[in-house]
Amino acid sequence: GAYRTVYRPEAAVRHYRKVLELSPGHAKIHNNLGAMLERSGDMEGAIEQYNLAIALKPDVVKPYFMLSEVRKYNLGDPLFEKIEKLLRQSDISIAKQAHLHFALAKMYDDCDEYEQAFAHVKIANELDPVEFHGKALVKLINRIIKVFDTAFFKARPDFGRPSELPIFIIGTPRSGKSLAEHILSRY
């Protein structure tokens, strides 16, 4: 978990694999390993780990949400039915229901079923609304600009990629920031 927190996905992958070697069959570890593989650009490996997590614990929500983000779907895909079944459970929290509706929204969007996708986004946002705080965002951005100035990067000439052009990925929740990050991290 520590390597995941400090954005060292390759080290996290090694450690998660070691944990699974010593104690196989933990859905949460498979899910976390999938997230690190995804962050490293290994989408096939991520998909495999998310599917293993679902197979081990079909009632845990996170792997469904993560899986929905990393691949394209067609109508009739078994994941639709699995998520719908999970949503019918009475003991599922509101936040988890929202995650599942966001997953379905992305999946229906993949299928060009935009009305269905929008309906699920609407339900998810109604279940677990996110408040937008414009002043707080401006304050955060100003702090980022202050910290990551020219002097910061001059003091770290070997930091990051060899390109001199910075890349900042900014957006609201569910706007595609993670997808842009995944695409760029492959290069």
C-alpha positions in Angstrom: 0.0 0.0 0.0 2.8 2.5 0.7 4.3 2.2 -2.8 0.8 2.8 -4.2 0.5 5.9 -2.0 3.8 7.4 -3.2 3.1 6.6 -6.9 5.6 3.8 -7.4 3.4 1.4 -9.2 6.3 -0.9 -10.3 7.4 -1.5 -6.7 3.8 -1.9 -5.6 3.2 -4.5 -8.3 6.2 -6.5 -7.0 5.0 -6.4 -3.5 1.4 -7.2 -4.2 2.6 -10.2 -6.3 4.7 -11.3 -3.3 1.8 -11.1 -1.0 -0.4 -13.2 -3.3 2.5 -15.7 -3.6 2.6 -16.1 0.2 -1.2 -15.9 0.7 -3.2 -16.4 -2.4 -6.9 -15.7 -2.9 -7.4 -12.2 -1.5 -9.8 -10.2 -3.6 -8.6 -6.8 -2.2 -5.0 -7.6 -3.1 -6.0 -8.6 -6.6 -8.0 -5.4 -7.0 -5.0 -3.3 -5.7 -2.6 -5.2 -8.0 -5.0 -4.5 -10.9 -5.0 -0.8 -10.1 -1.2 -0.7 -10.0 -0.9 -2.6 -13.3 -3.4 -0.2 -14.8 -1.4 2.7 -13.6 1.7 1.1 -15.1 -0.1 0.8 -18.5 -0.6 -3.0 -18.3 -4.3 -3.0 -19.1 -4.5 -6.7 -19.9 -2.9 -7.5 -16.5 -5.2 -5.1 -14.8 -8.3 -6.7 -16.4 -7.1 -10.1 -15.3 -6.6 -9.0 -11.7 -10.0 -7.2 -11.5 -11.7 -10.4 -12.9 -9.9 -12.5 -10.3 -11.1 -10.1 -7.5 -14.7 -10.4 -8.8 -14.4 -14.2 -9.0 -13.2 -14.4 -5.4 -15.7 -11.9 -3.9 -18.6 -11.2 -6.3 -20.3 -8.9 -3.8 -17.4 -6.4 -3.5 -18.0 -3.3 -5.6 -14.6 -1.7 -6.3 -13.3 -4.3 -8.9 -16.5 -3.8 -11.0 -16.0 -0.1 -11.1 -12.3 -0.4 -11.9 -12.9 -3.0 -14.6 -15.6 -0.9 -16.2 -13.0 1.9 -16.7 -10.3 -0.2 -18.5 -12.0 -1.9 -21.3 -14.8 -1.4 -23.9 -18.1 -3.2 -23.6 -20.8 -4.5 -25.9 -24.4 -5.1 -25.0 -24.9 -8.6 -23.6 -21.6 -8.6 -21.8 -22.0 -10.7 -18.6 -20.7 -7.8 -16.4 -23.9 -5.9 -17.0 -25.9 -8.7 -15.4 -23.4 -9.1 -12.5 -23.7 -5.4 -11.7 -27.5 -5.3 -12.0 -27.6 -8.3 -9.6 -25.4 -6.5 -7.1 -27.5 -3.4 -7.3 -30.6 -5.5 -6.3 -29.0 -6.4 -3.0 -30.6 -4.6 -0.1 -27.5 -4.3 2.0 -25.3 -2.3 -0.4 -24.4 1.2 0.7 -25.4 4.3 -1.2 -21.8 5.1 -2.1 -21.3 1.7 -3.5 -24.6 1.9 -5.5 -23.3 5.1 -7.0 -20.1 3.5 -8.0 -22.0 0.7 -9.7 -24.2 3.2 -11.5 -21.2 5.1 -12.7 -19.7 1.8 -14.0 -23.0 1.0 -15.9 -23.0 4.5 -17.3 -19.5 4.0 -18.8 -20.4 0.6 -20.1 -23.6 1.8 -21.8 -21.7 4.7 -23.2 -19.3 2.2 -24.8 -22.3 0.6 -26.4 -23.6 4.0 -27.8 -26.6 3.6 -25.5 -26.5 7.2 -24.4 -29.9 7.5 -22.8 -29.1 4.5 -20.6 -25.7 5.9 -19.8 -27.1 9.3 -18.9 -29.8 7.7 -16.7 -27.2 5.8 -14.7 -25.0 8.9 -14.3 -28.1 10.8 -13.1 -28.9 8.1 -10.6 -25.3 7.9 -9.3 -25.1 11.7 -8.9 -28.5 11.7 -7.0 -27.3 8.9 -4.7 -24.0 10.4 -3.9 -23.8 14.0 -4.9 -20.4 15.8 -5.1 -20.4 19.4 -4.2 -18.2 21.7 -6.3 -16.3 24.3 -4.3 -14.9 26.8 -6.9 -13.0 29.0 -4.4 -11.3 25.9 -2.8 -10.3 24.7 -6.3 -8.8 28.1 -7.2 -6.9 28.1 -3.9 -5.6 24.6 -4.5 -4.5 25.5 -8.1 -2.7 28.6 -6.8 -0.8 26.5 -4.2 0.2 24.0 -6.9 1.5 26.8 -9.1 3.4 28.3 -6.2 5.1 25.0 -5.3 5.8 23.7 -8.8 7.4 26.8 -10.2 10.5 27.1 -12.4 12.9 26.8 -9.4 11.3 23.5 -8.4 11.9 21.9 -11.7 15.4 23.4 -12.2 16.4 21.9 -8.8 15.3 18.5 -10.2 16.8 18.2 -13.7 16.4 14.4 -13.8 12.8 14.4 -12.5 10.2 12.9 -14.8 10.4 12.3 -18.6 13.1 13.9 -20.8 10.6 16.2 -22.5 10.8 19.8 -21.5 7.1 20.3 -22.0 5.0 19.9 -18.8 1.7 18.1 -18.9 -1.0 19.0 -16.5 -4.2 17.0 -16.5 -7.1 18.9 -14.9 -10.8 18.2 -14.9 -13.9 17.6 -12.9 -14.7 14.1 -11.5 -15.6 11.5 -14.2 -14.4 13.8 -17.0 -11.7 11.5 -18.3 -8.6 12.7 -16.3 -7.6 9.1 -15.5 -8.0 8.0 -19.1 -5.8 10.8 -20.3 -3.2 9.9 -17.6 -3.3 6.2 -18.6 -2.8 7.1 -22.3 0.1 9.4 -21.5 1.7 7.0 -19.1 2.3 4.5 -21.9 4.8 6.8 -23.6 
